């Protein structure tokens, strides 16, 4: 594989890596909050999160495209057909998954744990941090699942990134392009790389789980 293909692989990892980090930073606190508190409208928010977990990526791509298009509300930012637009689309895809897994993890903890932490005089931020530590294996699962889902996604990144050579072409869009052009050897090579990345992420997740149970 030449330098151009390595650039495609690197861009794929950077875009999806940044997207999953942003999704975790924004999603974990929301998941913890929904897991700890009861308030009017909570069930609606949980329903929206669950709906977002099953939202077709191509729909996400269309929404982000309309937002970033020249005539859209964010068109003045000129982000369409840039890696930033691709990151935004992937965040929208991964964020509900992160929130949902975090929410389930917090609800799965012993209810007495929260009372015990609070009885020791912990502040809200300390409570959140201790709950994150207790649910760390589930959060690693959220990270692995989220990263796996977005790095293998093609519809949304194709719509908002445009598959521009040297700028927004990632592995999934390159595989589609090379297959259409009959370059099956190259498409297969990229598919193998994508598969190896997925296997690596899952191996890391399994290793962390085993370490956490020791």
C-alpha positions in Angstrom: 0.0 0.0 0.0 1.3 3.4 -1.0 1.4 6.7 1.0 -2.1 7.7 -0.1 -3.6 4.6 1.4 -1.8 5.1 4.6 -3.2 8.6 4.7 -6.7 7.2 4.2 -6.1 4.8 7.1 -4.6 7.5 9.3 -7.5 9.9 8.6 -10.0 7.1 9.4 -8.4 6.5 12.8 -8.1 10.3 13.6 -11.7 11.1 12.6 -13.2 8.1 14.5 -10.8 8.5 17.4 -11.7 12.2 18.0 -15.4 11.4 17.5 -15.5 8.7 20.1 -13.5 10.8 22.6 -16.0 13.7 22.1 -18.9 11.3 22.4 -17.5 9.9 25.7 -16.8 13.3 27.2 -20.4 14.5 26.3 -22.2 11.2 26.8 -20.9 9.7 30.0 -22.0 12.7 32.3 -25.5 12.7 30.6 -25.8 8.9 31.1 -24.8 9.2 34.8 -27.2 12.1 35.3 -30.1 10.2 33.8 -29.2 7.1 35.9 -29.1 9.0 39.2 -31.9 11.5 38.9 -35.7 11.4 38.4 -37.3 14.6 37.0 -40.2 15.6 34.7 -39.4 14.7 31.1 -36.7 12.1 32.0 -38.6 9.3 30.4 -38.9 11.3 27.2 -35.1 11.9 27.2 -34.4 8.2 27.7 -36.8 7.4 24.9 -35.0 9.9 22.6 -31.6 8.3 23.5 -32.9 4.8 22.8 -34.3 6.1 19.5 -31.0 7.7 18.7 -29.2 4.3 19.3 -31.2 2.9 16.4 -31.1 5.9 14.1 -30.0 5.0 10.5 -26.6 6.6 9.9 -27.8 7.9 6.5 -30.5 9.9 8.3 -27.8 11.4 10.5 -25.8 12.2 7.4 -28.7 14.0 5.8 -29.5 16.0 9.0 -25.8 17.1 9.4 -25.6 17.8 5.7 -28.7 20.1 5.8 -27.3 21.9 8.9 -23.9 22.5 7.3 -25.0 23.2 3.7 -24.5 26.7 2.4 -28.2 27.5 2.9 -28.4 25.8 6.3 -28.2 27.4 9.7 -24.5 26.5 10.1 -23.5 27.1 6.5 -21.5 30.1 7.3 -19.0 27.9 9.1 -18.1 26.2 5.8 -17.6 22.8 7.4 -19.3 20.7 4.8 -16.9 18.3 3.0 -14.3 18.6 5.8 -13.0 16.1 8.4 -14.8 18.2 11.0 -18.2 17.5 9.4 -17.4 13.8 9.4 -16.4 14.0 13.1 -19.7 15.8 13.8 -21.7 13.1 12.0 -19.9 10.3 13.9 -20.5 12.0 17.2 -24.2 12.2 16.5 -24.1 8.4 15.8 -22.0 7.4 18.8 -23.3 9.8 21.4 -26.7 8.0 22.0 -24.9 4.7 22.3 -22.5 6.0 24.9 -25.3 7.6 26.9 -27.4 4.5 26.7 -24.7 2.1 27.8 -23.6 4.5 30.6 -27.2 4.8 31.8 -27.7 1.0 31.9 -24.4 0.7 33.8 -25.3 3.2 36.4 -28.8 1.6 36.9 -27.1 -1.8 37.2 -25.0 -0.6 40.2 -26.1 -1.4 43.8 -28.4 1.4 44.9 -26.7 1.3 48.3 -23.4 2.3 46.8 -24.6 5.8 46.1 -25.9 6.2 49.6 -22.6 4.9 51.0 -20.6 7.3 48.9 -22.8 10.3 49.9 -22.6 9.3 53.6 -18.9 9.7 53.5 -19.4 13.4 52.5 -18.6 13.1 48.8 -19.4 16.1 46.6 -21.5 15.6 43.5 -18.4 15.6 41.3 -16.7 13.0 43.6 -19.9 10.9 43.5 -19.8 11.0 39.7 -16.2 10.0 39.5 -16.6 7.1 41.9 -19.5 5.8 40.0 -17.5 6.0 36.8 -14.8 3.9 38.4 -17.4 1.3 39.5 -18.9 1.2 36.0 -15.6 1.4 34.1 -15.9 -2.0 32.4 -19.3 -1.0 30.9 -17.8 2.4 29.9 -15.0 0.5 28.1 -17.7 -1.5 26.4 -19.4 1.7 25.3 -16.1 3.0 23.9 -15.4 -0.2 22.0 -18.9 -0.4 20.6 -19.0 3.2 19.7 -15.7 3.2 18.0 -16.5 0.0 16.1 -19.8 1.4 14.9 -18.5 4.7 13.6 -15.2 3.6 12.0 -17.1 1.1 9.9 -19.9 3.6 8.9 -20.0 4.8 5.3 -23.3 6.5 4.6 -23.1 9.5 6.8 -19.4 10.2 6.2 -19.9 9.9 2.5 -22.7 12.5 2.6 -20.9 15.1 4.7 -17.3 14.4 3.7 -17.8 13.8 0.0 -15.0 11.2 -0.2 -12.6 13.8 -1.5 -9.2 12.4 -2.4 -6.5 13.4 0.0 -8.9 15.3 2.2 -12.0 13.4 3.4 -11.5 9.9 2.0 -11.5 7.2 4.7 -11.4 3.5 4.6 -15.1 2.8 4.2 -15.6 5.3 1.5 -12.4 4.2 -0.3 -13.6 0.6 -0.2 -16.9 1.6 -1.9 -15.0 3.7 -4.5 -12.4 1.0 -5.3 -15.1 -1.7 -5.6 -17.1 0.4 -8.0 -14.0 0.9 -10.1 -13.2 -2.8 -10.1 -10.1 -2.5 -8.0 -11.1 -5.5 -5.9 -7.6 -6.2 -4.6 -7.3 -2.7 -3.1 -10.8 -2.9 -1.7 -10.0 -6.2 -0.1 -6.8 -4.9 1.4 -8.6 -2.0 3.0 -11.3 -4.3 4.2 -8.7 -6.5 5.9 -7.1 -3.5 7.6 -10.6 -2.4 8.8 -11.2 -5.9 10.1 -7.9 -6.0 11.9 -8.7 -2.7 13.6 -12.1 -4.0 14.7 -10.4 -7.2 16.1 -7.8 -5.1 17.8 -10.4 -2.9 19.5 -12.4 -6.0 20.6 -9.2 -7.7 21.9 -8.4 -4.6 23.9 -11.9 -4.5 25.4 -11.6 -8.2 26.3 -8.2 -7.7 27.9 -9.5 -4.7 30.0 -12.5 -6.8 31.1 -10.3 -9.6 32.3 -7.9 -7.2 34.1 -10.9 -5.5 35.8 -12.1 -8.8 37.1 -8.8 -9.9 38.6 
